[in-house]
């Protein structure tokens, strides 16, 4: 069986210098960054940051309930349009609004928006908007309100979000028809039902904070942003500092492993290694009586889980190394305490891997907005607008390398700052324990560059 390649990004050309030099150079940059942090960064900076509201009434206006309601209405409308176009429109991915909106604008574009503007998805989240509207309507109707919610179990932690995120990426990466418009629409409906059940059991905000996959996912990236909302006021903080507020809980390591591992598999699936190995695995399932399509999906599902497991294993190996020098904290506590430092790596992988997807395919929304069903409409006069491929392949490759190295260097900084706080009573442990994390970061960087750029060698 020959496995089809995952969604392509853009054609590539030869790198200006050999791939091996990129890899060695990136490793050197990380080592130099680590030494600089050890020498120059002696006191916690990120953990003790200051938050300042935006000047005048700007911060209060942006964080106001009115803006929140308007954004929620827009979010519900977009969800409705996605489901309707997916079910009623042409069943061709290129001409239907649903696949491009979900996989490009929602999945990738909201990551960029979260980094630039903070936790914008919280306001636009359609499921949160519906849940809050239902609660408001019940109270306004003179009832006693909704039945009291169950207390969110501590043992659940981020596990529901991790499972939900894995399910979405399985749809994208393992399904044989991930961009079929009706498949996207049905998946959106099924996920909506699951979210409504979670909110009904545990309350709207508790489920958004820990259980709803996309709220947690985009919320983690928003922690990197210089913008933060407190008590309905938007303010500013140092970039990366928000990661220090991520609450340690069960499932956090699994969540970040899913964030990194799934994108890693997307890169691996474009390489001949997985095409061959995955094809043989598919042939094995085929010989066991599975239909060809099901065998393909099973092979890719195993690949996704394998990459997620490798990421989690590498991270836990680094944590185990830290534990050698740390007799005070348990392995579990160490793993959860430093898990947030992997978020910049997840961002680097996503930004580098999906750079061209957002830059090029994102332009398709200009004409899809005029013709969401793919039936020849021209609602806004933009149905004939084309895509401008404004970046060359060499520039794209250089940007990808820069994003990967920058993301790993940022992760080192976050982990270093966290170590300074954890070992405040014994500063001599901060740098030695982080040597293990440096080794993990170097391995992640090398793997990321090989997956991204091996096709150029």
Secondary structure, DSSP 8 states (H G I E B T S, - for coil): ---------------SS-HHHHHHHHHHHHHHHHHHHHHH--S-SSTT---EE-STTHHHHHTSHHHHHHHHHHHHHHHHHHHHHHHHS-S-GGG-HHHHIIIIIIIIIHHHHHHHHSSHHHHH-HHHHHHHHHHHHHHHTTS--S-------TTTTTHHHHHHHHHHHHHHHT-TTTT-HHHHHHHHHHHHHHHHHHHHHH-HHHIIIII-HHHHHHHHHHTTSSEEEETTEEEE--TTGGGGG----TTHHHHHHHHHHHHHHHHHTTSHHHHHHHHHHHHHHHHTT--HHHHHHHHHHHHHHHHHHHHHHHHHHHHHHHHHH-SSS-HHHHHHHHGGGGHHHHHHHHHHHSHHHHHHGGGHHHHHTT-TTSSS--TTS-TT------S-HHHHHHHHHHHHHHHHHHHHHHHHHHHHHHTTT-THHHHHHHHHHHHHHHHHHHHHHHHHHGGG-
